[in-house]
Amino acid sequence: MKKFLILALVALVLAPATAKAAPLAVGDLVTLSDWYNTNSGGPFQATSGSNVWLTFCVEAEEYIDFDHSFKVVGISDRAYHGGVGPAGDPLDPRTAYLYTKYLGLGSQQYDATINNAYQAAIWYIEGEGGSNNSLVAEANAAGWTSIGDIRVVNLEWTVNSGSHKKGDRAQDILVRIVPVPDGGATLTLLGFALVGVGMLRRKLGA
């Protein structure tokens, strides 16, 4: 436990001031809400337990709503189904670059114009429409060749809703993760720091 808490504090130091480390695992439930945009996609505010983070839509042919929870069925390097079928669509390193940059924008994350531009660029890079804007050019120039610590959270519907059935694939979303030294595959999510650093300090002092 002490090693985990130390790692969490290191993540807090290295991440933007609005970030925190907390577990996210397959089987968790995620709810989504709209976040300062005027488009048909993201960014969204995602919530899973005490974890809250901003994320984007990576598929044009999968859907979510803001009324139900969605089940995490994978934390992977690709989006599944949508327009590409069960083999999945590997996340482009340029998308990972843009999402990493976006997580550090701070107060600019409340600007709908900026948010719209990021979603449009991510869609374009992922071959899901969007627009070839200046952020695409920036991502091209960045030269990233891997997705680093960015992953795709693969979601499925937990209820029947309109044409969507329980167990159907839902919209996949983005997350930034770091490994936890617990002997295996646990991943941690870097999102907004809704649980204060003071809580970790109290635990370390216990």
ChimeraX commands (.cxc) that place a marker at each C-alpha (Angstrom):
marker #1 position 0.00,0.00,0.00 radius 0.5
marker #1 position 2.82,2.41,0.86 radius 0.5
marker #1 position 4.44,1.85,-2.56 radius 0.5
marker #1 position 1.09,2.58,-4.24 radius 0.5
marker #1 position 0.61,5.82,-2.33 radius 0.5
marker #1 position 4.14,6.99,-3.11 radius 0.5
marker #1 position 3.56,6.32,-6.81 radius 0.5
marker #1 position 0.27,8.19,-6.66 radius 0.5
marker #1 position 2.02,11.23,-5.19 radius 0.5
marker #1 position 4.70,11.09,-7.90 radius 0.5
marker #1 position 1.96,11.01,-10.54 radius 0.5
marker #1 position 0.35,14.06,-8.95 radius 0.5
marker #1 position 3.63,15.96,-9.11 radius 0.5
marker #1 position 4.32,15.06,-12.73 radius 0.5
marker #1 position 0.75,15.57,-13.98 radius 0.5
marker #1 position -1.02,18.94,-14.48 radius 0.5
marker #1 position -2.30,20.62,-11.34 radius 0.5
marker #1 position -5.83,19.37,-12.11 radius 0.5
marker #1 position -4.79,15.69,-12.29 radius 0.5
marker #1 position -4.89,12.79,-9.84 radius 0.5
marker #1 position -4.16,9.07,-9.85 radius 0.5
marker #1 position -6.91,6.56,-9.11 radius 0.5
marker #1 position -7.81,3.00,-10.22 radius 0.5
marker #1 position -9.92,2.23,-13.28 radius 0.5
marker #1 position -10.57,-1.39,-14.16 radius 0.5
marker #1 position -12.52,-3.64,-16.49 radius 0.5
marker #1 position -16.01,-4.09,-15.04 radius 0.5
marker #1 position -16.26,-0.56,-13.67 radius 0.5
marker #1 position -19.22,1.62,-14.62 radius 0.5
marker #1 position -18.78,4.99,-16.34 radius 0.5
marker #1 position -21.29,7.79,-16.77 radius 0.5
marker #1 position -20.81,10.63,-19.23 radius 0.5
marker #1 position -21.99,14.22,-19.39 radius 0.5
marker #1 position -21.47,17.00,-21.90 radius 0.5
marker #1 position -18.59,19.41,-21.37 radius 0.5
marker #1 position -18.46,22.91,-22.92 radius 0.5
marker #1 position -18.87,22.18,-26.62 radius 0.5
marker #1 position -21.27,22.94,-29.43 radius 0.5
marker #1 position -20.67,19.82,-31.55 radius 0.5
marker #1 position -22.20,16.35,-31.62 radius 0.5
marker #1 position -19.24,14.80,-29.81 radius 0.5
marker #1 position -16.89,15.65,-26.97 radius 0.5
marker #1 position -15.29,16.57,-24.84 radius 0.5
marker #1 position -17.28,14.68,-22.25 radius 0.5
marker #1 position -16.88,14.57,-18.50 radius 0.5
marker #1 position -16.53,10.91,-17.53 radius 0.5
marker #1 position -17.22,9.67,-14.01 radius 0.5
marker #1 position -16.42,6.26,-12.53 radius 0.5
marker #1 position -16.83,6.11,-8.78 radius 0.5
marker #1 position -14.73,8.95,-7.36 radius 0.5
marker #1 position -12.77,9.30,-10.62 radius 0.5
marker #1 position -13.66,12.18,-12.92 radius 0.5
marker #1 position -11.81,13.08,-16.12 radius 0.5
marker #1 position -12.31,14.78,-19.47 radius 0.5
marker #1 position -12.38,12.63,-22.56 radius 0.5
marker #1 position -13.24,12.62,-26.26 radius 0.5
marker #1 position -15.27,10.62,-28.76 radius 0.5
marker #1 position -13.10,8.45,-31.04 radius 0.5
marker #1 position -15.82,6.75,-33.14 radius 0.5
marker #1 position -18.45,8.26,-35.40 radius 0.5
marker #1 position -20.54,5.08,-35.62 radius 0.5
marker #1 position -20.93,4.29,-31.91 radius 0.5
marker #1 position -23.07,6.18,-29.42 radius 0.5
marker #1 position -23.63,7.03,-25.76 radius 0.5
marker #1 position -26.24,8.93,-23.82 radius 0.5
marker #1 position -26.14,10.96,-20.64 radius 0.5
marker #1 position -28.86,9.00,-18.85 radius 0.5
marker #1 position -27.22,5.61,-18.26 radius 0.5
marker #1 position -24.01,4.03,-17.01 radius 0.5
marker #1 position -21.71,2.16,-19.38 radius 0.5
marker #1 position -19.58,-0.86,-18.50 radius 0.5
marker #1 position -15.81,-0.86,-19.06 radius 0.5
marker #1 position -15.07,-3.99,-21.10 radius 0.5
marker #1 position -11.52,-3.10,-22.04 radius 0.5
marker #1 position -8.69,-0.62,-21.57 radius 0.5
marker #1 position -6.79,-1.04,-24.80 radius 0.5
marker #1 position -4.83,0.53,-27.63 radius 0.5
marker #1 position -7.78,0.64,-30.04 radius 0.5
marker #1 position -11.44,1.42,-30.59 radius 0.5
marker #1 position -13.67,-1.54,-31.39 radius 0.5
marker #1 position -16.57,-1.95,-33.79 radius 0.5
marker #1 position -17.85,1.40,-35.05 radius 0.5
marker #1 position -16.99,1.62,-38.74 radius 0.5
marker #1 position -14.13,-0.91,-38.60 radius 0.5
marker #1 position -15.68,-4.01,-37.04 radius 0.5
marker #1 position -14.45,-6.38,-34.32 radius 0.5
marker #1 position -10.74,-6.21,-35.30 radius 0.5
marker #1 position -10.60,-2.70,-33.92 radius 0.5
marker #1 position -9.01,0.55,-35.04 radius 0.5
marker #1 position -5.61,1.20,-33.39 radius 0.5
marker #1 position -5.35,4.62,-31.78 radius 0.5
marker #1 position -3.23,7.01,-33.83 radius 0.5
marker #1 position -0.19,8.43,-31.98 radius 0.5
marker #1 position -1.24,11.89,-33.19 radius 0.5
marker #1 position -4.48,11.53,-31.23 radius 0.5
marker #1 position -2.45,10.54,-28.17 radius 0.5
marker #1 position -0.35,13.70,-28.63 radius 0.5
marker #1 position -3.40,15.96,-28.84 radius 0.5
marker #1 position -5.14,14.36,-25.87 radius 0.5
marker #1 position -1.99,14.64,-23.75 radius 0.5
marker #1 position -1.72,18.31,-24.67 radius 0.5
marker #1 position -5.41,18.88,-23.97 radius 0.5
marker #1 position -5.15,17.46,-20.45 radius 0.5
marker #1 position -2.68,20.23,-19.63 radius 0.5
marker #1 position -4.75,23.15,-20.93 radius 0.5
marker #1 position -6.21,24.12,-17.55 radius 0.5
marker #1 position -8.78,26.91,-17.83 radius 0.5
marker #1 position -8.83,26.64,-21.63 radius 0.5
marker #1 position -10.75,23.40,-21.19 radius 0.5
marker #1 position -13.80,25.60,-20.49 radius 0.5
marker #1 position -13.60,27.21,-23.96 radius 0.5
marker #1 position -16.12,25.59,-26.34 radius 0.5
marker #1 position -14.26,26.83,-29.43 radius 0.5
marker #1 position -11.04,25.17,-28.31 radius 0.5
marker #1 position -12.90,22.02,-27.29 radius 0.5
marker #1 position -14.65,21.80,-30.66 radius 0.5
marker #1 position -11.31,22.14,-32.45 radius 0.5
marker #1 position -9.76,19.26,-30.47 radius 0.5
marker #1 position -12.73,16.97,-31.14 radius 0.5
marker #1 position -12.70,17.85,-34.86 radius 0.5
marker #1 position -8.96,17.15,-35.08 radius 0.5
marker #1 position -9.27,13.81,-33.25 radius 0.5
marker #1 position -12.10,12.71,-35.53 radius 0.5
marker #1 position -10.10,13.70,-38.60 radius 0.5
marker #1 position -6.97,11.86,-37.47 radius 0.5
marker #1 position -8.97,8.74,-36.63 radius 0.5
marker #1 position -10.72,8.77,-40.03 radius 0.5
marker #1 position -14.09,9.62,-38.49 radius 0.5
marker #1 position -14.84,12.89,-40.28 radius 0.5
marker #1 position -13.90,16.02,-38.38 radius 0.5
marker #1 position -11.76,18.70,-39.98 radius 0.5
marker #1 position -8.15,19.13,-41.01 radius 0.5
marker #1 position -7.49,22.09,-38.73 radius 0.5
marker #1 position -4.31,23.59,-37.25 radius 0.5
marker #1 position -4.26,21.02,-34.45 radius 0.5
marker #1 position -3.91,18.25,-37.03 radius 0.5
marker #1 position -0.91,20.04,-38.51 radius 0.5
marker #1 position 0.57,20.42,-35.02 radius 0.5
marker #1 position 0.05,16.73,-34.27 radius 0.5
marker #1 position 1.67,15.80,-37.58 radius 0.5
marker #1 position 4.70,17.95,-36.75 radius 0.5
marker #1 position 5.00,16.53,-33.23 radius 0.5
marker #1 position 6.25,13.26,-34.67 radius 0.5
marker #1 position 4.89,10.91,-32.03 radius 0.5
marker #1 position 5.34,7.26,-33.05 radius 0.5
marker #1 position 3.57,5.61,-30.09 radius 0.5
marker #1 position 0.53,6.34,-27.96 radius 0.5
marker #1 position 2.57,6.52,-24.75 radius 0.5
marker #1 position 0.31,6.36,-21.68 radius 0.5
marker #1 position -2.91,7.13,-23.58 radius 0.5
marker #1 position -5.44,4.31,-23.91 radius 0.5
marker #1 position -8.93,3.71,-25.20 radius 0.5
marker #1 position -11.63,2.78,-22.69 radius 0.5
marker #1 position -13.91,0.32,-24.46 radius 0.5
marker #1 position -17.51,0.63,-23.27 radius 0.5
marker #1 position -20.73,-1.32,-23.70 radius 0.5
marker #1 position -24.38,-0.55,-23.02 radius 0.5
marker #1 position -25.76,-1.79,-19.70 radius 0.5
marker #1 position -29.44,-1.30,-20.63 radius 0.5
marker #1 position -31.72,-1.49,-23.63 radius 0.5
marker #1 position -32.12,2.04,-24.99 radius 0.5
marker #1 position -33.79,2.70,-28.34 radius 0.5
marker #1 position -31.94,0.72,-30.99 radius 0.5
marker #1 position -29.14,-0.14,-28.53 radius 0.5
marker #1 position -29.30,-3.39,-26.59 radius 0.5
marker #1 position -27.66,-4.36,-23.31 radius 0.5
marker #1 position -24.21,-5.69,-24.17 radius 0.5
marker #1 position -23.89,-3.74,-27.43 radius 0.5
marker #1 position -20.71,-1.79,-27.97 radius 0.5
marker #1 position -20.95,1.87,-26.99 radius 0.5
marker #1 position -18.78,4.85,-27.82 radius 0.5
marker #1 position -15.14,4.31,-26.85 radius 0.5
marker #1 position -13.38,7.14,-25.00 radius 0.5
marker #1 position -9.84,8.25,-24.13 radius 0.5
marker #1 position -7.95,8.03,-20.85 radius 0.5
marker #1 position -4.37,8.53,-19.62 radius 0.5
marker #1 position -3.01,5.73,-17.46 radius 0.5
marker #1 position 0.07,4.69,-15.47 radius 0.5
marker #1 position 0.94,1.19,-14.17 radius 0.5
marker #1 position 0.58,0.37,-10.48 radius 0.5
marker #1 position 3.21,-1.91,-8.85 radius 0.5
marker #1 position 0.70,-4.43,-7.51 radius 0.5
marker #1 position 2.04,-7.39,-9.44 radius 0.5
marker #1 position -0.13,-7.12,-12.53 radius 0.5
marker #1 position -2.47,-5.41,-14.82 radius 0.5
marker #1 position -4.06,-2.76,-12.63 radius 0.5
marker #1 position -4.05,0.60,-14.41 radius 0.5
marker #1 position -4.45,4.03,-12.93 radius 0.5
marker #1 position -6.24,6.91,-14.48 radius 0.5
marker #1 position -5.06,10.48,-14.50 radius 0.5
marker #1 position -8.10,12.74,-14.33 radius 0.5
marker #1 position -9.31,15.75,-12.41 radius 0.5
marker #1 position -8.20,15.90,-8.77 radius 0.5
marker #1 position -11.56,15.74,-7.07 radius 0.5
marker #1 position -10.01,13.79,-4.20 radius 0.5
marker #1 position -7.47,16.15,-2.60 radius 0.5
marker #1 position -3.81,15.53,-2.01 radius 0.5
marker #1 position -4.55,15.97,1.70 radius 0.5
marker #1 position -6.28,12.59,1.77 radius 0.5
marker #1 position -3.11,10.89,0.56 radius 0.5
marker #1 position -1.03,12.77,3.10 radius 0.5
marker #1 position -3.27,11.57,5.91 radius 0.5
marker #1 position -2.97,7.98,4.68 radius 0.5
marker #1 position 0.83,8.23,4.48 radius 0.5
marker #1 position 0.95,9.62,8.00 radius 0.5
marker #1 position -1.31,6.88,9.39 radius 0.5
marker link #1:1,2 radius 0.2
marker link #1:2,3 radius 0.2
marker link #1:3,4 radius 0.2
marker link #1:4,5 radius 0.2
marker link #1:5,6 radius 0.2
marker link #1:6,7 radius 0.2
marker link #1:7,8 radius 0.2
marker link #1:8,9 radius 0.2
marker link #1:9,10 radius 0.2
marker link #1:10,11 radius 0.2
marker link #1:11,12 radius 0.2
marker link #1:12,13 radius 0.2
marker link #1:13,14 radius 0.2
marker link #1:14,15 radius 0.2
marker link #1:15,16 radius 0.2
marker link #1:16,17 radius 0.2
marker link #1:17,18 radius 0.2
marker link #1:18,19 radius 0.2
marker link #1:19,20 radius 0.2
marker link #1:20,21 radius 0.2
marker link #1:21,22 radius 0.2
marker link #1:22,23 radius 0.2
marker link #1:23,24 radius 0.2
marker link #1:24,25 radius 0.2
marker link #1:25,26 radius 0.2
marker link #1:26,27 radius 0.2
marker link #1:27,28 radius 0.2
marker link #1:28,29 radius 0.2
marker link #1:29,30 radius 0.2
marker link #1:30,31 radius 0.2
marker link #1:31,32 radius 0.2
marker link #1:32,33 radius 0.2
marker link #1:33,34 radius 0.2
marker link #1:34,35 radius 0.2
marker link #1:35,36 radius 0.2
marker link #1:36,37 radius 0.2
marker link #1:37,38 radius 0.2
marker link #1:38,39 radius 0.2
marker link #1:39,40 radius 0.2
marker link #1:40,41 radius 0.2
marker link #1:41,42 radius 0.2
marker link #1:42,43 radius 0.2
marker link #1:43,44 radius 0.2
marker link #1:44,45 radius 0.2
marker link #1:45,46 radius 0.2
marker link #1:46,47 radius 0.2
marker link #1:47,48 radius 0.2
marker link #1:48,49 radius 0.2
marker link #1:49,50 radius 0.2
marker link #1:50,51 radius 0.2
marker link #1:51,52 radius 0.2
marker link #1:52,53 radius 0.2
marker link #1:53,54 radius 0.2
marker link #1:54,55 radius 0.2
marker link #1:55,56 radius 0.2
marker link #1:56,57 radius 0.2
marker link #1:57,58 radius 0.2
marker link #1:58,59 radius 0.2
marker link #1:59,60 radius 0.2
marker link #1:60,61 radius 0.2
marker link #1:61,62 radius 0.2
marker link #1:62,63 radius 0.2
marker link #1:63,64 radius 0.2
marker link #1:64,65 radius 0.2
marker link #1:65,66 radius 0.2
marker link #1:66,67 radius 0.2
marker link #1:67,68 radius 0.2
marker link #1:68,69 radius 0.2
marker link #1:69,70 radius 0.2
marker link #1:70,71 radius 0.2
marker link #1:71,72 radius 0.2
marker link #1:72,73 radius 0.2
marker link #1:73,74 radius 0.2
marker link #1:74,75 radius 0.2
marker link #1:75,76 radius 0.2
marker link #1:76,77 radius 0.2
marker link #1:77,78 radius 0.2
marker link #1:78,79 radius 0.2
marker link #1:79,80 radius 0.2
marker link #1:80,81 radius 0.2
marker link #1:81,82 radius 0.2
marker link #1:82,83 radius 0.2
marker link #1:83,84 radius 0.2
marker link #1:84,85 radius 0.2
marker link #1:85,86 radius 0.2
marker link #1:86,87 radius 0.2
marker link #1:87,88 radius 0.2
marker link #1:88,89 radius 0.2
marker link #1:89,90 radius 0.2
marker link #1:90,91 radius 0.2
marker link #1:91,92 radius 0.2
marker link #1:92,93 radius 0.2
marker link #1:93,94 radius 0.2
marker link #1:94,95 radius 0.2
marker link #1:95,96 radius 0.2
marker link #1:96,97 radius 0.2
marker link #1:97,98 radius 0.2
marker link #1:98,99 radius 0.2
marker link #1:99,100 radius 0.2
marker link #1:100,101 radius 0.2
marker link #1:101,102 radius 0.2
marker link #1:102,103 radius 0.2
marker link #1:103,104 radius 0.2
marker link #1:104,105 radius 0.2
marker link #1:105,106 radius 0.2
marker link #1:106,107 radius 0.2
marker link #1:107,108 radius 0.2
marker link #1:108,109 radius 0.2
marker link #1:109,110 radius 0.2
marker link #1:110,111 radius 0.2
marker link #1:111,112 radius 0.2
marker link #1:112,113 radius 0.2
marker link #1:113,114 radius 0.2
marker link #1:114,115 radius 0.2
marker link #1:115,116 radius 0.2
marker link #1:116,117 radius 0.2
marker link #1:117,118 radius 0.2
marker link #1:118,119 radius 0.2
marker link #1:119,120 radius 0.2
marker link #1:120,121 radius 0.2
marker link #1:121,122 radius 0.2
marker link #1:122,123 radius 0.2
marker link #1:123,124 radius 0.2
marker link #1:124,125 radius 0.2
marker link #1:125,126 radius 0.2
marker link #1:126,127 radius 0.2
marker link #1:127,128 radius 0.2
marker link #1:128,129 radius 0.2
marker link #1:129,130 radius 0.2
marker link #1:130,131 radius 0.2
marker link #1:131,132 radius 0.2
marker link #1:132,133 radius 0.2
marker link #1:133,134 radius 0.2
marker link #1:134,135 radius 0.2
marker link #1:135,136 radius 0.2
marker link #1:136,137 radius 0.2
marker link #1:137,138 radius 0.2
marker link #1:138,139 radius 0.2
marker link #1:139,140 radius 0.2
marker link #1:140,141 radius 0.2
marker link #1:141,142 radius 0.2
marker link #1:142,143 radius 0.2
marker link #1:143,144 radius 0.2
marker link #1:144,145 radius 0.2
marker link #1:145,146 radius 0.2
marker link #1:146,147 radius 0.2
marker link #1:147,148 radius 0.2
marker link #1:148,149 radius 0.2
marker link #1:149,150 radius 0.2
marker link #1:150,151 radius 0.2
marker link #1:151,152 radius 0.2
marker link #1:152,153 radius 0.2
marker link #1:153,154 radius 0.2
marker link #1:154,155 radius 0.2
marker link #1:155,156 radius 0.2
marker link #1:156,157 radius 0.2
marker link #1:157,158 radius 0.2
marker link #1:158,159 radius 0.2
marker link #1:159,160 radius 0.2
marker link #1:160,161 radius 0.2
marker link #1:161,162 radius 0.2
marker link #1:162,163 radius 0.2
marker link #1:163,164 radius 0.2
marker link #1:164,165 radius 0.2
marker link #1:165,166 radius 0.2
marker link #1:166,167 radius 0.2
marker link #1:167,168 radius 0.2
marker link #1:168,169 radius 0.2
marker link #1:169,170 radius 0.2
marker link #1:170,171 radius 0.2
marker link #1:171,172 radius 0.2
marker link #1:172,173 radius 0.2
marker link #1:173,174 radius 0.2
marker link #1:174,175 radius 0.2
marker link #1:175,176 radius 0.2
marker link #1:176,177 radius 0.2
marker link #1:177,178 radius 0.2
marker link #1:178,179 radius 0.2
marker link #1:179,180 radius 0.2
marker link #1:180,181 radius 0.2
marker link #1:181,182 radius 0.2
marker link #1:182,183 radius 0.2
marker link #1:183,184 radius 0.2
marker link #1:184,185 radius 0.2
marker link #1:185,186 radius 0.2
marker link #1:186,187 radius 0.2
marker link #1:187,188 radius 0.2
marker link #1:188,189 radius 0.2
marker link #1:189,190 radius 0.2
marker link #1:190,191 radius 0.2
marker link #1:191,192 radius 0.2
marker link #1:192,193 radius 0.2
marker link #1:193,194 radius 0.2
marker link #1:194,195 radius 0.2
marker link #1:195,196 radius 0.2
marker link #1:196,197 radius 0.2
marker link #1:197,198 radius 0.2
marker link #1:198,199 radius 0.2
marker link #1:199,200 radius 0.2
marker link #1:200,201 radius 0.2
marker link #1:201,202 radius 0.2
marker link #1:202,203 radius 0.2
marker link #1:203,204 radius 0.2
marker link #1:204,205 radius 0.2
marker link #1:205,206 radius 0.2
view
